[in-house]
Amino acid sequence: MRCPKCSCQNDKVIDSRASREGATIRRRRECLECTHRFTTYEQIEHQSLSVLKRDGRREEFSKEKLMNGIKKACQKRPISQQTIEDLTERIVGEISNQYSEEVPGGAIGERVMEGLRALDPVAYVRYASVYRRFQEATDFVQAVQKLEAKNDTATYPLPGI
């Protein structure tokens, strides 16, 4: 590991801890040349996965691209960066477990919409509008109506009404 201050390659590990639910190891290091301390993160490198796009093209799967799409949907919403990272990690984990070489783009989009729906309705509609290519205002109205639809079909009268 190269020191960010003096570029020396000699260092020692002072502390190692698991982070992000065991998916990453955080290492605290000290340069043996200038004694500068810095932190590095080590994580499992997933096998190269390609995404099959709607138009038939194939593109290398990018965790950063996935996270950026989720961030855009969550812009100016009360959702923490950690929550976005956790959702991204969960989706990457699910995709890696289910697909070995190629994943349909739709499988990724549906998982993102499912996750955003649970987090924030506005972020969900934002993402759905891009993912489903809304063309008219009625498309937005239908998405909001689906969001508001209750899963529970039983209707109970309130007492006194």
FITI-30087 format. One line per 10 residues: number of its first residue (from 1); for each residue y, z, x of N, C-alpha, C, O. Coordinates in nm, 2 decimals, decimal comma. Each point is the difference from the previous one (the first is absolute). Last residue first. Layout:
NUM) Y:Z:X:Y:Z:X:Y:Z:X:Y:Z:X | ...
//
This chain:
161) 0,59:1,38:-6,89:0,06:-0,13:-0,03:-0,07:-0,07:-0,10:0,04:-0,12:-0,04 | -0,16:0,55:0,23:0,13:0,02:-0,07:0,06:-0,14:-0,03:0,12:0,00:-0,05 | -0,47:0,01:0,44:0,01:0,10:-0,10:0,14:0,01:-0,06:0,10:0,00:0,07 | -0,30:-0,46:0,14:0,06:0,12:0,04:0,01:0,10:-0,11:0,02:-0,04:-0,11 | -0,40:-0,36:0,16:0,13:0,04:-0,06:0,05:0,13:0,06:-0,08:0,10:0,02 | -0,24:-0,46:0,24:0,00:0,13:-0,07:0,14:0,03:-0,06:0,10:-0,01:0,07 | -0,42:-0,42:0,13:0,13:0,04:-0,04:-0,01:0,13:-0,08:-0,06:0,00:-0,10 | -0,26:-0,32:0,47:0,01:0,10:-0,10:0,15:0,04:-0,02:0,07:0,02:0,09 | -0,24:-0,32:0,25:0,02:-0,06:-0,13:0,02:0,09:-0,11:0,03:-0,04:-0,11 | 0,07:0,01:0,67:-0,06:0,08:-0,10:0,03:-0,06:-0,14:0,11:-0,02:-0,03
151) 0,07:-0,16:0,43:-0,14:-0,01:0,01:-0,08:0,07:-0,11:-0,11:-0,04:-0,04 | 0,62:-0,18:0,01:-0,07:0,12:0,03:-0,15:-0,03:0,01:-0,05:-0,08:-0,08 | 0,50:-0,22:0,19:-0,12:0,01:-0,09:-0,08:0,12:0,04:-0,02:0,02:0,12 | 0,41:-0,19:0,12:0,02:0,11:-0,10:-0,12:0,02:-0,09:0,00:0,10:-0,06 | 0,00:-0,45:0,39:0,02:0,13:0,07:0,01:0,12:-0,10:-0,05:0,10:0,03 | 0,04:-0,54:-0,20:-0,13:0,04:0,05:0,00:0,13:0,08:-0,09:0,09:-0,01 | 0,50:-0,27:-0,13:-0,08:0,04:-0,12:-0,14:0,04:0,04:-0,05:0,10:-0,05 | 0,33:-0,28:0,38:0,05:0,13:-0,04:-0,08:0,06:-0,12:-0,04:0,11:0,00 | -0,04:-0,56:0,14:-0,05:0,10:0,10:0,04:0,14:-0,03:-0,08:0,09:0,02 | 0,24:-0,43:-0,31:-0,15:0,02:-0,01:-0,05:0,09:0,10:-0,09:0,09:-0,03
141) 0,54:-0,21:0,07:-0,02:0,08:-0,12:-0,15:0,03:-0,02:-0,04:0,11:-0,03 | 0,17:-0,41:0,37:0,03:0,14:0,04:-0,03:0,09:-0,12:-0,05:0,11:0,02 | 0,00:-0,56:-0,09:-0,10:0,04:0,09:0,02:0,15:0,04:-0,10:0,08:0,01 | 0,42:-0,31:-0,27:-0,11:0,05:-0,08:-0,12:0,04:0,09:-0,07:0,09:-0,04 | 0,46:-0,29:0,23:0,02:0,14:-0,04:-0,12:0,05:-0,08:-0,03:0,12:0,01 | -0,08:-0,53:0,32:0,10:0,03:-0,11:0,01:0,15:-0,03:-0,09:0,08:0,05 | -0,19:-0,25:0,30:0,09:-0,12:-0,01:0,11:0,03:-0,10:0,12:-0,04:0,01 | -0,50:0,31:0,34:0,07:0,00:-0,13:0,10:-0,11:0,00:0,08:-0,01:0,10 | -0,48:0,14:0,22:0,10:-0,11:-0,01:0,07:-0,02:-0,14:-0,01:-0,10:-0,06 | -0,31:0,44:0,27:-0,04:-0,08:-0,12:0,09:-0,12:-0,02:-0,02:-0,08:-0,10
131) 0,11:0,38:0,46:-0,14:-0,03:0,01:-0,05:-0,10:-0,11:-0,07:-0,09:0,02 | 0,52:0,27:-0,03:-0,02:-0,10:0,11:-0,15:-0,04:0,01:-0,02:-0,12:0,02 | 0,14:0,43:-0,35:0,08:-0,12:-0,02:-0,01:-0,10:0,11:0,00:-0,12:-0,03 | -0,22:0,55:0,06:-0,07:-0,09:-0,09:0,08:-0,13:-0,02:-0,05:-0,11:-0,02 | 0,24:0,46:0,27:-0,11:-0,07:0,08:-0,07:-0,10:-0,09:-0,03:-0,11:0,04 | 0,37:0,37:-0,24:0,06:-0,09:0,10:-0,11:-0,07:0,07:0,01:-0,12:0,02 | -0,14:0,43:-0,33:0,05:-0,12:-0,07:0,06:-0,09:0,11:-0,01:-0,12:-0,01 | -0,15:0,54:0,16:-0,11:-0,08:-0,05:0,05:-0,13:-0,06:-0,05:-0,11:0,03 | 0,36:0,43:0,11:-0,06:-0,07:0,11:-0,11:-0,09:-0,04:-0,02:-0,11:0,06 | 0,21:0,38:-0,39:0,10:-0,10:0,04:-0,06:-0,08:0,12:0,01:-0,12:0,01
121) -0,26:0,49:-0,18:0,00:-0,11:-0,09:0,09:-0,12:0,05:-0,03:-0,11:-0,02 | -0,23:0,48:0,33:0,13:-0,02:-0,06:0,00:-0,13:-0,08:-0,03:-0,11:0,05 | -0,39:0,32:0,14:0,12:0,07:0,07:0,13:-0,01:-0,08:0,06:0,10:-0,02 | -0,48:-0,31:-0,13:-0,01:0,15:0,00:0,12:0,07:0,06:0,02:0,11:-0,03 | -0,03:-0,58:0,04:0,00:0,04:-0,14:-0,01:0,16:-0,01:0,07:0,06:-0,08 | -0,13:-0,28:0,50:0,14:0,02:-0,04:0,02:0,05:-0,15:0,09:0,07:-0,03 | -0,53:-0,17:0,20:0,06:0,12:0,07:0,14:0,02:-0,04:0,04:0,12:-0,02 | -0,26:-0,50:-0,16:-0,06:0,12:-0,05:0,06:0,13:0,07:0,03:0,10:-0,07 | 0,10:-0,52:0,23:0,06:0,03:-0,13:-0,06:0,12:-0,07:0,07:0,08:-0,06 | -0,24:-0,22:0,48:0,13:0,04:0,01:0,06:0,04:-0,13:0,07:0,10:-0,02
111) -0,49:-0,29:0,02:-0,01:0,14:0,05:0,15:0,05:0,02:0,02:0,12:-0,03 | -0,07:-0,57:-0,09:-0,04:0,09:-0,11:-0,01:0,15:0,04:0,04:0,08:-0,08 | 0,06:-0,42:0,41:0,11:0,02:-0,10:-0,04:0,09:-0,11:0,09:0,08:-0,05 | -0,42:-0,19:0,36:0,10:0,08:0,06:0,11:0,03:-0,10:0,04:0,11:-0,02 | -0,38:-0,41:-0,10:-0,05:0,14:0,01:0,10:0,10:0,06:0,00:0,11:-0,04 | 0,10:-0,58:0,01:0,01:0,07:-0,13:-0,06:0,14:0,00:0,05:0,09:-0,07 | -0,08:-0,39:0,45:0,13:0,06:-0,02:0,02:0,08:-0,13:0,07:0,10:0,00 | -0,55:-0,16:0,24:0,09:-0,08:-0,08:0,13:0,08:-0,02:0,01:0,12:-0,01 | -0,33:-0,08:0,45:0,04:0,07:-0,12:0,09:-0,09:-0,09:0,09:-0,06:0,05 | -0,47:0,05:0,40:0,10:-0,06:-0,07:0,03:0,07:-0,14:-0,10:0,04:-0,06
101) -0,20:0,14:0,41:0,07:-0,11:0,07:0,12:-0,06:-0,08:0,10:-0,03:0,06 | -0,36:0,42:-0,22:-0,02:0,00:0,15:0,08:-0,10:0,07:0,05:0,02:0,11 | 0,00:0,30:-0,58:-0,01:-0,14:0,05:-0,01:0,01:0,15:0,06:0,08:0,07 | -0,05:0,33:-0,33:-0,06:-0,10:-0,09:-0,02:-0,14:0,06:-0,10:-0,07:-0,04 | 0,30:0,44:0,29:-0,13:0,04:-0,05:-0,07:-0,10:-0,08:-0,12:-0,02:0,01 | 0,57:-0,05:0,13:-0,09:0,00:0,11:-0,14:0,03:-0,03:-0,10:-0,05:0,05 | 0,43:0,09:-0,38:-0,02:-0,14:0,03:-0,10:-0,01:0,11:-0,09:-0,08:0,00 | 0,24:0,51:-0,12:-0,09:-0,06:-0,10:-0,04:-0,14:0,03:-0,11:-0,04:-0,02 | 0,42:0,25:0,31:-0,14:0,06:0,01:-0,09:-0,06:-0,10:-0,12:-0,03:0,03 | 0,57:-0,09:-0,04:-0,06:-0,06:0,11:-0,14:0,06:0,02:-0,10:-0,08:0,03
91) 0,36:0,27:-0,37:-0,03:-0,14:-0,03:-0,08:-0,07:0,11:-0,09:-0,07:-0,02 | 0,25:0,51:0,09:-0,10:0,00:-0,10:-0,05:-0,14:-0,03:-0,12:-0,03:-0,01 | 0,49:0,08:0,29:-0,12:0,04:0,07:-0,12:0,00:-0,09:-0,11:-0,05:0,03 | 0,54:-0,02:-0,22:-0,04:-0,11:0,09:-0,13:0,02:0,07:-0,09:-0,08:0,00 | 0,28:0,43:-0,25:-0,05:-0,10:-0,09:-0,05:-0,12:0,08:-0,10:-0,06:-0,03 | 0,31:0,40:0,27:-0,13:0,05:-0,05:-0,06:-0,11:-0,10:-0,12:-0,03:0,01 | 0,56:-0,04:0,16:-0,10:-0,02:0,11:-0,14:0,04:-0,05:-0,10:-0,06:0,03 | 0,45:0,13:-0,33:-0,02:-0,14:0,02:-0,10:-0,03:0,11:-0,09:-0,08:-0,02 | 0,23:0,52:-0,05:-0,08:-0,04:-0,11:-0,03:-0,15:0,01:-0,11:-0,04:-0,04 | 0,39:0,23:0,36:-0,14:0,04:0,02:-0,09:-0,04:-0,12:-0,11:-0,04:0,03
81) 0,58:-0,04:-0,04:-0,06:-0,09:0,09:-0,15:0,04:0,02:-0,09:-0,09:0,02 | 0,31:0,23:-0,48:0,02:0,03:0,14:-0,07:-0,11:0,08:-0,10:-0,07:-0,04 | 0,34:0,04:-0,45:-0,13:0,00:0,06:0,01:0,01:0,15:0,07:-0,08:0,06 | 0,26:0,02:-0,48:-0,03:0,13:0,07:-0,15:0,01:0,05:-0,07:0,08:-0,04 | 0,39:-0,54:0,02:-0,08:0,08:-0,09:-0,04:0,13:0,07:0,00:0,01:0,12 | 0,22:-0,41:0,08:0,09:0,08:-0,09:-0,07:0,08:-0,11:0,06:0,02:-0,11 | -0,38:-0,36:0,32:0,14:0,01:0,04:0,08:0,08:-0,10:0,00:-0,03:-0,12 | -0,48:-0,13:0,11:0,04:0,14:-0,02:0,15:0,03:0,05:0,04:0,12:0,00 | -0,26:-0,55:0,03:-0,01:0,04:-0,14:0,05:0,14:-0,02:0,05:0,03:-0,11 | -0,06:-0,19:0,55:0,10:-0,08:-0,08:-0,01:0,04:-0,15:0,11:0,02:-0,06
71) -0,43:0,16:0,35:0,13:0,06:0,03:0,11:-0,07:-0,09:0,08:0,07:-0,05 | -0,52:-0,24:0,05:0,01:0,12:-0,07:0,13:0,07:0,01:0,06:0,05:-0,09 | -0,14:-0,43:0,35:0,00:-0,04:-0,15:0,01:0,12:-0,08:0,08:0,00:-0,10 | -0,13:0,06:0,56:0,13:-0,05:-0,03:0,02:-0,04:-0,15:0,10:0,03:-0,06 | -0,53:0,11:0,23:0,09:0,11:-0,01:0,14:-0,04:-0,04:0,07:0,06:-0,08 | -0,39:-0,40:0,16:-0,03:0,08:-0,12:0,09:0,11:-0,02:0,06:0,02:-0,11 | -0,02:-0,26:0,51:0,04:-0,08:-0,11:-0,02:0,07:-0,14:0,08:0,00:-0,09 | -0,25:0,20:0,48:0,15:0,01:0,00:0,05:-0,08:-0,12:0,10:0,05:-0,06 | -0,56:-0,07:0,16:0,03:0,13:-0,06:0,16:0,01:-0,02:0,05:0,06:-0,09 | -0,34:-0,52:0,12:0,10:0,08:0,07:0,03:0,13:-0,08:0,06:-0,01:-0,11
61) -0,44:-0,43:0,16:0,04:0,11:-0,07:0,10:0,08:0,08:-0,03:0,03:0,12 | -0,04:-0,56:-0,06:-0,05:0,12:0,05:0,06:0,12:-0,08:0,12:0,00:-0,03 | -0,20:-0,48:-0,20:0,10:0,07:0,08:-0,06:0,13:0,05:-0,08:0,07:-0,07 | -0,04:-0,58:-0,20:-0,05:0,13:0,05:0,11:0,05:0,10:0,05:-0,07:0,08 | -0,04:-0,28:-0,54:0,02:0,03:0,14:-0,06:0,13:0,04:-0,03:0,08:-0,09 | 0,04:-0,26:-0,36:-0,12:-0,04:0,08:0,02:0,03:0,15:-0,09:-0,01:0,07 | 0,39:0,12:-0,46:0,00:-0,15:0,03:-0,11:-0,04:0,09:-0,01:-0,12:0,04 | 0,08:0,58:-0,15:-0,02:-0,07:-0,13:-0,01:-0,15:0,03:-0,08:-0,07:-0,07 | -0,07:0,38:0,48:0,12:-0,01:-0,09:-0,03:-0,08:-0,12:-0,10:-0,07:-0,01 | -0,19:0,38:0,36:-0,01:-0,13:-0,06:0,11:-0,01:-0,11:0,00:0,08:-0,10
51) -0,06:0,22:0,58:0,04:0,00:-0,15:-0,01:-0,14:-0,05:0,06:-0,09:0,06 | -0,31:0,37:0,38:0,09:-0,10:-0,05:0,02:0,00:-0,15:-0,09:0,05:-0,07 | -0,05:0,29:0,51:-0,03:-0,03:-0,13:0,10:-0,11:-0,04:0,12:0,01:0,03 | -0,33:0,27:0,43:0,09:-0,10:-0,05:-0,04:-0,04:-0,14:-0,12:-0,05:-0,03 | -0,02:0,54:0,19:-0,04:-0,14:0,03:0,10:-0,10:-0,07:0,05:0,03:-0,11 | 0,13:0,45:0,24:-0,09:-0,06:-0,10:-0,03:-0,14:0,04:0,08:-0,07:0,06 | 0,06:0,52:0,22:0,04:-0,14:-0,02:-0,10:-0,06:-0,09:-0,12:-0,01:0,03 | 0,29:0,54:0,02:-0,11:-0,10:0,00:0,05:-0,14:-0,02:0,08:-0,02:-0,09 | 0,24:0,38:0,32:-0,06:-0,02:-0,12:-0,11:-0,10:0,01:0,00:-0,08:0,09 | 0,40:0,42:0,18:-0,12:-0,08:0,02:-0,07:-0,02:-0,14:-0,02:0,10:-0,07
41) 0,54:0,04:0,30:-0,10:0,01:-0,11:-0,11:-0,10:0,03:0,02:-0,11:0,04 | 0,38:0,41:0,26:-0,07:-0,13:-0,03:-0,09:0,03:-0,11:-0,04:0,11:-0,03 | 0,50:0,13:0,29:-0,11:0,00:-0,09:-0,06:-0,13:-0,02:0,08:-0,10:-0,01 | 0,21:0,38:0,44:0,00:-0,10:-0,11:-0,12:0,01:-0,09:-0,10:0,06:0,05 | 0,42:0,17:0,40:-0,11:0,02:-0,10:0,02:-0,11:-0,11:0,11:-0,02:-0,04 | 0,03:0,07:0,60:0,04:-0,03:-0,13:-0,12:0,01:-0,10:-0,11:-0,04:0,03 | 0,12:0,09:0,47:-0,02:0,11:-0,09:0,05:-0,02:-0,14:0,01:0,10:-0,08 | -0,05:-0,40:0,48:0,14:0,05:-0,04:-0,01:0,12:-0,09:0,11:0,05:-0,04 | -0,52:-0,24:0,24:0,10:-0,04:0,09:0,14:0,07:-0,03:0,06:0,07:0,08 | -0,47:-0,03:-0,35:-0,02:0,07:0,13:0,11:-0,03:0,10:0,02:0,07:0,10
31) 0,00:-0,07:-0,66:0,00:-0,09:0,12:-0,01:0,08:0,12:0,07:0,10:0,02 | -0,26:0,03:-0,52:0,11:0,04:0,10:-0,02:-0,10:0,12:-0,11:-0,01:0,06 | -0,04:0,05:-0,63:-0,03:-0,03:0,14:0,12:0,04:0,08:0,11:0,01:-0,04 | -0,38:0,04:-0,47:0,12:0,03:0,07:-0,02:-0,01:0,15:-0,10:0,05:0,05 | -0,14:-0,27:-0,51:-0,02:0,05:0,13:0,14:0,03:0,06:0,09:-0,09:0,00 | -0,38:-0,01:-0,50:0,13:0,01:0,07:-0,02:0,07:0,13:-0,06:0,11:0,01 | -0,27:-0,41:-0,35:0,01:0,11:0,09:0,14:0,00:0,06:0,04:-0,10:0,06 | -0,26:-0,10:-0,55:0,08:-0,02:0,12:-0,01:0,13:0,08:-0,02:0,11:-0,05 | -0,21:-0,14:-0,36:0,01:-0,14:0,03:0,07:-0,03:0,13:-0,02:-0,11:0,05 | -0,04:0,54:-0,29:-0,10:-0,03:0,09:0,00:-0,15:0,04:-0,09:-0,04:0,08
21) 0,42:0,24:-0,38:-0,14:0,02:-0,06:-0,11:-0,05:0,10:-0,10:-0,04:-0,05 | 0,56:0,03:0,19:-0,02:-0,09:-0,11:-0,15:0,01:-0,04:-0,07:-0,11:-0,01 | 0,10:0,32:0,47:0,10:-0,01:-0,10:-0,03:-0,11:-0,10:-0,10:-0,08:0,02 | -0,10:0,41:0,43:-0,03:-0,10:-0,10:0,12:0,01:-0,10:0,05:0,10:-0,03 | 0,00:0,04:0,56:-0,02:0,05:-0,14:-0,03:-0,12:-0,09:0,05:-0,11:0,02 | 0,04:0,29:0,54:-0,05:-0,10:-0,09:-0,03:0,06:-0,14:-0,06:0,11:-0,01 | 0,35:-0,01:0,52:-0,05:0,04:-0,13:-0,05:-0,12:-0,08:0,06:-0,11:0,00 | 0,08:0,07:0,46:0,02:0,14:-0,02:-0,06:0,06:-0,13:-0,05:0,11:0,00 | -0,04:-0,54:0,37:0,01:0,04:-0,14:0,01:0,15:-0,01:-0,08:0,07:0,05 | 0,26:-0,40:0,36:-0,11:0,08:-0,05:0,02:0,04:-0,14:0,12:0,01:-0,05
11) 0,02:-0,44:0,42:0,04:0,11:-0,09:-0,12:0,09:-0,03:-0,11:-0,03:0,04 | 0,30:-0,45:0,24:-0,08:0,13:0,02:0,06:0,10:-0,09:0,12:0,04:0,01 | 0,05:-0,49:0,05:-0,12:0,00:-0,08:-0,08:0,13:0,02:-0,11:0,00:-0,06 | 0,67:-0,14:0,08:-0,12:0,04:0,08:-0,12:0,00:-0,09:0,01:0,03:-0,12 | 0,46:-0,12:-0,01:-0,10:-0,11:0,00:-0,12:0,03:0,09:-0,08:-0,08:0,03 | 0,49:0,35:-0,18:-0,01:-0,05:0,14:-0,10:-0,11:0,02:-0,01:-0,06:0,11 | 0,11:0,25:-0,56:0,12:0,03:0,08:0,00:-0,07:0,14:0,10:-0,07:0,04 | -0,47:0,06:-0,37:0,12:-0,07:-0,05:0,13:0,02:0,08:0,09:-0,08:-0,02 | -0,62:0,08:0,20:0,11:0,09:-0,04:0,12:-0,08:-0,05:0,04:-0,09:0,06 | -0,56:-0,08:-0,09:0,12:-0,01:0,08:0,11:0,09:-0,05:0,02:0,01:-0,12
1) -0,59:0,00:0,12:0,12:0,00:-0,09:0,12:0,00:0,09:0,01:0,08:0,10
//
